[in-house]
Structures are given as C-alpha cells and as structure tokens.
Amino acid sequence: MESKVVLITGGSSGIGKSIGIFLSSKGYKVFGTTRNLDNYPDFNFFSLLELNVSNPESIKKAIDHLLEKEGRLDVLINNAGIGITGPIEETPDEEIQKAFNTNFHGPIHMMKAVLPQMRQQNSGLIINITSIAGYMGLPYRGIYSATKGALELVTEAMRMETKDFGVQITNLAPGDFATNIASGRYHAPIGSNSPYKDSYGKTLKIINDHVDEGKDPICVAEAVYAIMQSKHPRVHYKVGAFMQKFSLFLKKILPDKQYEKLLLNHYKL
C-alpha cells in the first residue's frame, strides 16, 4: 500500500520534529515546514518545505509543490506556533497580533489551503496542536492561552462544517514538554518601575522551570500516531503530566473563584 503523505507545520524543531521523525519511522511520507530553509542545510530527518503560516502566498506555493510531487495529502498537522508571555497591559499590540497570526490565523490559512484537495480525495485528517493552556486564562500567558483556546473552538466548528467531505479534524492539547520553545518565546519587557515587575518575574521562572522539567516530546508524537490510527477521532485530546490534565477536570467541577485561587497559589501570586 502506498505510504500516506503527512504535512507538519513547524517541523524543523521541537514537537514538530519529534512527530516527523516518529511518523517517518512508521512508514509515512513526511514533509515538515520551516520559515527559512537556509537555516537547515543539513536537515535529513525528512523532507522540509519553506512555508510561513502567516503568509497565504507562501502556503499556496508550498502546498502546490507538495501536491505536484505527491498528488495527494492525507494528514495535516498544524503544529507551528510561538510563545508569548507578559502582563497584557504591557504587551505591545504588534506582538499580540503576531501571536494570533501564527497560532490562530496560521492554522486557519493552512486548513483553507488543504481542504479543497482533501475534499477532492473524499478523505483527510487535520490535527491542530493546541495547548492545555488554551483551556484556562493563565497569568502572564493570557495571550498565548487565548490563541490556543480560539483554535480549539474553531476546530469544533470546522469538524461539523466538513463532516460530509470525508475530512476529520481534531485538537491535540499538549502540556509542558522539554523543547526549545522558551528560547524563541516573546517576553514583554518589564521596566524597573513596572507594577508587574516582581509577580511577573516569579511567574516567568515557574513557567520556564515547567518547560525544562517537561516530558519528552516523543509523547506528543505517540499521541498523534494514535489519533491517526483512529477511524473516528474525538473532538479533543490531551497529552501531558497527570496534574496538568487533572487541572482541566478541576476547572470543570470547581467554582470559578476557587479554581482561580488554585492558580494564584500555584504561581505564588
């Protein structure tokens, strides 16, 4: 049987790279994307395409190239994303827009680009990599939470809109994993006179410690593979440490203010 074709945005590092390597080992024909191919001259884990999820023309060029080469696309994994931290009051508007362009608008651009082909095939799977942070408004990560939460809701809607086309769409929300996301994350600059200086500093250290102590991203790759084996993927999946997933259960059952108090205690605020 011919290998299925998989496209992973943000496939040159971190979770995307782990997913690509794992799926390649399972016999899938994997294409990853990166904004600048010149930065990866020796990348040989799987094929890389140059693509910027914030640029529809760049997306069209890459998708056209892939389809010309392979003739089909079976799985899209919307993994490309950027981190952003800071008090919302002091986060520049352009950085907020950039985060939404990458984490929210980007996956929508990608889905718009691949749906005609998947509809023509009467088959296809789209996995949107969101975040457990998208289920709650986290202090000093409110913008990041918002971008991922918005993508979760859009996925819910698009599942229903595309159900007659043989296309399946689902969300996979990871917790904290040991990746290089912290190095590329935007941190809002906090002035020496900022009223948020102390509390943001403490929270940022906790956030970074969680990433450094996170699980191996291969766990996300295994979860993606399991979803790909399912005939009827669920709407939502979560993968991560027990307490991170358990926090979502607590959010469902606890009064809002009590849950808020748990978060404040966790971040020592």
Summary of the structure (lengths in Angstrom):
residues: 269
radius of gyration: 18.7
end to end distance: 55.9
largest distance: 63.9
contacts: 876
relative contact order: 0.14
helix: 54%
strand: 16%
